[in-house]
Amino acid sequence: MTDTDQAAPGRRDRKKAQTRAALTAAALRLVAERGLEHVTVEEISEAADVSSRTFFNYFTCKDEALTDDPALDGNPVVARLAAAPAQVPTLQAVRLALDEAIDTIQADRELWRLRLAVITQNPALLPRLVSGNIATERAMVSVIATRLGVGADHGLPPLITAVTSAAFHTAMLRWSASDDTRPLRDYVDEAFAAIAAGLPDPPSPS
């Protein structure tokens, strides 16, 4: 096998990632400008300079182009959680498992700001976004139950999963809506610290 043959798959993968990113960016921009009901797959494809046939090589529908993102793949998060040392407290293990996703989202801040704004303006997209997390959350419940040494019917693993998921989503919304330059990591750490502290009331203003 030549060096060119070995390099080709890498170039193809990069080209696919670039095309997918172009379609996503075009979909989000057009929907932000016109509204969800006033944008077609054909218009998205044209804006990304590809054919509609190419669009369907990446997404099954317009809504999927708006909500799906490689950063939302829960498999790496679950794998990192499962690999965390047993002596690491579960809440901390969940937080560390999110590191890669946090860095990926931070690197595309403007795209994510636009995506979250579009989803907020178009609540019909929420079920698709939530449904994509169901399999990940079930897997996390199973991993956490194993870490804690409890049965699948115990109430703590799903509670930890639900609370940490809510903390992550809340941190993302705050980060995307903020005008400051604080990284997403700061918002996530702040949310997890509040959970660890028992969600205390904030200090009364002096």
Phi, psi and chi 1 to 4 in degrees:
 res  aa     phi    psi   chi1   chi2   chi3   chi4
   1 MET       -  132.7 -179.6 -179.8  -65.4      -
   2 THR   -82.6  164.7   66.4      -      -      -
   3 ASP   -60.4  -35.1  -69.5  -17.8      -      -
   4 THR   -64.8  -40.6  -59.9      -      -      -
   5 ASP   -63.8  -39.2  -68.6  -24.8      -      -
   6 GLN   -67.9  -33.6  -68.5  175.0  -27.7      -
   7 ALA   -78.7  -24.9      -      -      -      -
   8 ALA   -57.2  -47.0      -      -      -      -
   9 PRO   -58.3  -37.1  -25.9   36.2      -      -
  10 GLY   -63.4  -41.8      -      -      -      -
  11 ARG   -66.2  -41.0  -75.2 -162.6  -64.8  -90.2
  12 ARG   -62.5  -42.6  -75.1 -163.4  -65.8  -90.3
  13 ASP   -63.3  -41.1  -71.1  -16.4      -      -
  14 ARG   -65.3  -39.8  -73.2 -165.5  -63.1  -86.9
  15 LYS   -64.5  -41.4  177.7   62.7  175.1  175.6
  16 LYS   -63.1  -43.7  -72.1  179.6  179.4  178.7
  17 ALA   -63.4  -39.0      -      -      -      -
  18 GLN   -65.5  -41.7  -70.6  167.5   -2.2      -
  19 THR   -65.3  -44.5  -59.3      -      -      -
  20 ARG   -60.2  -45.2 -179.4 -171.6  177.0   97.8
  21 ALA   -63.1  -38.6      -      -      -      -
  22 ALA   -65.3  -40.5      -      -      -      -
  23 LEU   -66.0  -42.8  -74.7  164.6      -      -
  24 THR   -62.5  -47.6  -66.0      -      -      -
  25 ALA   -61.4  -41.8      -      -      -      -
  26 ALA   -64.8  -43.5      -      -      -      -
  27 ALA   -61.4  -46.9      -      -      -      -
  28 LEU   -64.8  -43.3  -71.9  169.0      -      -
  29 ARG   -63.6  -46.0  176.2  171.7   50.5   79.9
  30 LEU   -66.4  -41.9  -70.1  173.5      -      -
  31 VAL   -67.9  -37.4  170.5      -      -      -
  32 ALA   -62.5  -35.2      -      -      -      -
  33 GLU   -80.4  -39.2  -68.2  172.1   -4.8      -
  34 ARG  -113.4  -21.3  -54.6  179.2 -169.2  173.8
  35 GLY   101.0  152.3      -      -      -      -
  36 LEU   -58.6  -40.8 -176.8   61.7      -      -
  37 GLU   -78.9   -6.8  -58.3  -56.9  -37.7      -
  38 HIS  -113.1   21.6  -57.7  -71.0      -      -
  39 VAL  -130.4  134.3  176.8      -      -      -
  40 THR  -110.5  162.6   65.5      -      -      -
  41 VAL   -59.8  -38.6  165.9      -      -      -
  42 GLU   -62.3  -40.3  -70.5   74.0   20.3      -
  43 GLU   -68.8  -38.9  -70.4  169.0  -30.3      -
  44 ILE   -63.0  -45.0  -65.6  169.3      -      -
  45 SER   -62.5  -43.0  -57.2      -      -      -
  46 GLU   -63.0  -41.4 -177.7  178.8   -6.0      -
  47 ALA   -65.8  -29.4      -      -      -      -
  48 ALA   -90.9    0.3      -      -      -      -
  49 ASP    63.0   41.3 -162.7   25.6      -      -
  50 VAL  -135.3  171.6  -60.4      -      -      -
  51 SER   -85.3  161.8   67.2      -      -      -
  52 SER   -62.4  -33.2  -63.0      -      -      -
  53 ARG   -61.7  -40.6 -178.2  176.0  179.4  179.8
  54 THR   -64.3  -39.7  -62.9      -      -      -
  55 PHE   -52.6  -46.2  175.8   95.7      -      -
  56 PHE   -76.2   -4.7  -71.9  111.3      -      -
  57 ASN   -75.9  -18.3  -72.2  -23.9      -      -
  58 TYR  -112.7  -34.5  -66.7   87.0      -      -
  59 PHE  -136.1  150.2  -56.4  105.6      -      -
  60 THR   -85.9  -21.3   59.6      -      -      -
  61 CYS  -161.7  172.4   64.1      -      -      -
  62 LYS   -60.4  -44.7  174.2  179.8   62.4  179.2
  63 ASP   -60.2  -37.4  -69.8    4.6      -      -
  64 GLU   -64.4  -37.4 -171.7  174.8  -64.8      -
  65 ALA   -63.7  -27.3      -      -      -      -
  66 LEU   -82.8  -34.3  -63.5  166.3      -      -
  67 THR  -106.1  -26.9   59.2      -      -      -
  68 ASP   -82.0  141.2  -76.3   20.1      -      -
  69 ASP  -155.9  140.6 -169.0  -77.4      -      -
  70 PRO   -55.7  -29.1  -27.5   35.5      -      -
  71 ALA   -65.2  -19.8      -      -      -      -
  72 LEU   -89.9    1.0  -63.1  176.8      -      -
  73 ASP   -64.3  115.4 -179.5    2.9      -      -
  74 GLY   -81.3  -11.3      -      -      -      -
  75 ASN   -59.2  -45.2  -68.5  -34.8      -      -
  76 PRO   -63.3  -35.4  -22.9   34.2      -      -
  77 VAL   -64.1  -46.5  175.0      -      -      -
  78 VAL   -63.4  -41.2  173.7      -      -      -
  79 ALA   -64.0  -42.5      -      -      -      -
  80 ARG   -66.2  -38.0  -73.2  170.1   64.7   93.3
  81 LEU   -64.2  -44.0  177.5   58.8      -      -
  82 ALA   -64.9  -29.9      -      -      -      -
  83 ALA   -86.8   -8.4      -      -      -      -
  84 ALA   -64.0  138.0      -      -      -      -
  85 PRO   -56.1  144.4  -24.5   34.1      -      -
  86 ALA   -61.4  -27.9      -      -      -      -
  87 GLN   -76.9  -11.7   64.9  -90.7   25.1      -
  88 VAL   -76.1  127.0  175.4      -      -      -
  89 PRO   -55.9  146.4  -25.0   34.9      -      -
  90 THR   -58.6  -43.9  -59.9      -      -      -
  91 LEU   -60.3  -42.7 -176.7   62.1      -      -
  92 GLN   -66.7  -37.6 -176.9 -179.0   -8.8      -
  93 ALA   -63.2  -41.0      -      -      -      -
  94 VAL   -63.2  -44.7  174.3      -      -      -
  95 ARG   -59.8  -45.5  167.6   60.2 -167.9   84.7
  96 LEU   -66.5  -31.3  -66.8  174.3      -      -
  97 ALA   -66.4  -19.7      -      -      -      -
  98 LEU   -87.6   -5.1  -67.6  168.0      -      -
  99 ASP   -52.8  -48.9  -89.9  -15.8      -      -
 100 GLU   -63.5  -43.9 -174.2  176.0  -19.7      -
 101 ALA   -63.0  -40.8      -      -      -      -
 102 ILE   -60.4  -46.1  -69.7  169.7      -      -
 103 ASP   -63.9  -40.0  -70.7  -16.9      -      -
 104 THR   -65.6  -44.0  -59.2      -      -      -
 105 ILE   -66.7  -41.9  -66.6  169.4      -      -
 106 GLN   -59.1  -38.5  177.4   67.6   46.9      -
 107 ALA   -65.3  -22.8      -      -      -      -
 108 ASP  -116.7   46.6  -81.6  -28.5      -      -
 109 ARG   -57.2  -47.2  177.1  173.9 -176.7  173.2
 110 GLU   -63.8  -39.0  -67.7  -48.9  -49.4      -
 111 LEU   -63.4  -42.6  179.8   73.2      -      -
 112 TRP   -70.3  -35.3  -85.2   95.2      -      -
 113 ARG   -60.1  -42.8  -74.7  169.3   65.9   98.7
 114 LEU   -67.3  -43.7 -175.4   58.5      -      -
 115 ARG   -60.9  -47.5  171.8  179.3  -79.7  124.8
 116 LEU   -66.7  -33.2  -68.1  169.7      -      -
 117 ALA   -66.4  -42.1      -      -      -      -
 118 VAL   -63.5  -42.8  165.0      -      -      -
 119 ILE   -66.7  -39.1  -68.8  172.0      -      -
 120 THR   -63.0  -39.4  -60.7      -      -      -
 121 GLN   -77.7  -16.7  -66.3  162.9    7.1      -
 122 ASN  -130.9   78.6  -61.3  -83.9      -      -
 123 PRO   -57.3  -19.5  -23.7   33.7      -      -
 124 ALA   -61.5  -18.9      -      -      -      -
 125 LEU   -80.9  -17.4  -65.8  170.9      -      -
 126 LEU   -60.0  -44.4  -77.7  172.7      -      -
 127 PRO   -57.3  -38.6  -27.1   37.0      -      -
 128 ARG   -66.4  -40.0  176.0  173.8  -70.2  -83.6
 129 LEU   -65.6  -43.2 -169.0   67.8      -      -
 130 VAL   -69.3  -41.4  171.9      -      -      -
 131 SER   -61.9  -29.2   65.9      -      -      -
 132 GLY   -70.1  -17.3      -      -      -      -
 133 ASN   -93.7  -11.6  -66.4  -30.9      -      -
 134 ILE   -61.9  -48.2  -68.7  175.4      -      -
 135 ALA   -62.8  -40.5      -      -      -      -
 136 THR   -63.1  -44.3  -63.8      -      -      -
 137 GLU   -65.6  -37.5  -68.5 -176.0   -4.6      -
 138 ARG   -63.2  -42.2  -73.7  175.3  177.8  168.1
 139 ALA   -64.7  -39.4      -      -      -      -
 140 MET   -64.6  -40.7  -72.8 -175.9   65.2      -
 141 VAL   -58.1  -43.6  168.6      -      -      -
 142 SER   -64.3  -44.9  177.1      -      -      -
 143 VAL   -64.9  -42.7  170.2      -      -      -
 144 ILE   -65.6  -39.5  -69.0  171.5      -      -
 145 ALA   -60.7  -41.0      -      -      -      -
 146 THR   -64.6  -43.7  -61.3      -      -      -
 147 ARG   -60.5  -39.9  -73.9 -177.8   62.0   85.4
 148 LEU   -84.0  -12.3  -63.3  176.4      -      -
 149 GLY    70.4   35.3      -      -      -      -
 150 VAL  -119.9  166.7  -60.9      -      -      -
 151 GLY   -76.4  165.6      -      -      -      -
 152 ALA   -64.8  -20.7      -      -      -      -
 153 ASP   -92.2    2.5   59.4  -16.7      -      -
 154 HIS   -70.9  146.1 -163.4  -76.4      -      -
 155 GLY   -79.1  -19.9      -      -      -      -
 156 LEU   -71.0  -44.7 -168.2   53.6      -      -
 157 PRO   -57.5  -47.0  -28.3   37.9      -      -
 158 PRO   -67.4  -29.7   17.7  -29.0      -      -
 159 LEU   -67.9  -45.4  179.6   59.7      -      -
 160 ILE   -60.3  -43.2  -67.4  172.3      -      -
 161 THR   -62.2  -46.6  -61.0      -      -      -
 162 ALA   -65.9  -42.7      -      -      -      -
 163 VAL   -68.1  -44.1  169.5      -      -      -
 164 THR   -69.5  -34.1   54.0      -      -      -
 165 SER   -64.4  -43.8  177.2      -      -      -
 166 ALA   -63.6  -39.5      -      -      -      -
 167 ALA   -63.0  -41.8      -      -      -      -
 168 PHE   -65.9  -45.3 -176.3   58.3      -      -
 169 HIS   -64.6  -40.5  -66.5  158.2      -      -
 170 THR   -63.6  -42.8  -61.0      -      -      -
 171 ALA   -62.1  -40.5      -      -      -      -
 172 MET   -63.3  -42.9  -77.9 -174.4   62.3      -
 173 LEU   -64.8  -42.3  -70.8  171.6      -      -
 174 ARG   -63.9  -44.6  -69.0 -173.9   61.9 -144.1
 175 TRP   -62.2  -44.5  164.9   76.3      -      -
 176 SER   -69.8  -28.1   68.6      -      -      -
 177 ALA   -91.0  -10.0      -      -      -      -
 178 SER   -81.6  147.0  174.3      -      -      -
 179 ASP   -92.1   -7.2  -68.1  -31.4      -      -
 180 ASP   -83.5  178.8   66.8   28.9      -      -
 181 THR  -104.3   12.8   58.5      -      -      -
 182 ARG   -61.2  137.2  -68.8  173.8   61.0 -158.9
 183 PRO   -73.9  159.8   27.6  -34.8      -      -
 184 LEU   -55.9  -37.1  173.8   58.8      -      -
 185 ARG   -53.9  -39.9 -177.6  178.2  -60.3  -85.7
 186 ASP   -63.1  -42.3  -75.8    1.5      -      -
 187 TYR   -67.6  -39.7  -72.5   93.4      -      -
 188 VAL   -66.4  -45.3  176.7      -      -      -
 189 ASP   -59.9  -40.0  -74.6  -17.1      -      -
 190 GLU   -62.3  -43.0 -166.4  173.4  -84.2      -
 191 ALA   -66.8  -43.6      -      -      -      -
 192 PHE   -68.0  -35.2  -87.1   70.4      -      -
 193 ALA   -64.3  -37.7      -      -      -      -
 194 ALA   -64.7  -40.1      -      -      -      -
 195 ILE   -63.6  -46.7  -65.1  172.2      -      -
 196 ALA   -61.4  -31.3      -      -      -      -
 197 ALA   -83.0   -2.8      -      -      -      -
 198 GLY    88.1   21.2      -      -      -      -
 199 LEU    53.2   56.8  -61.2  176.3      -      -
 200 PRO   -70.4  155.7   28.6  -36.0      -      -
 201 ASP   -64.4  145.2  -69.4  -15.6      -      -
 202 PRO   -68.0  156.1   23.9  -32.7      -      -
 203 PRO   -57.7  143.2  -19.8   30.8      -      -
 204 SER   -68.1  140.5  -59.9      -      -      -
 205 PRO   -62.7  139.1   21.0  -30.8      -      -
 206 SER   -77.8      -   55.7      -      -      -
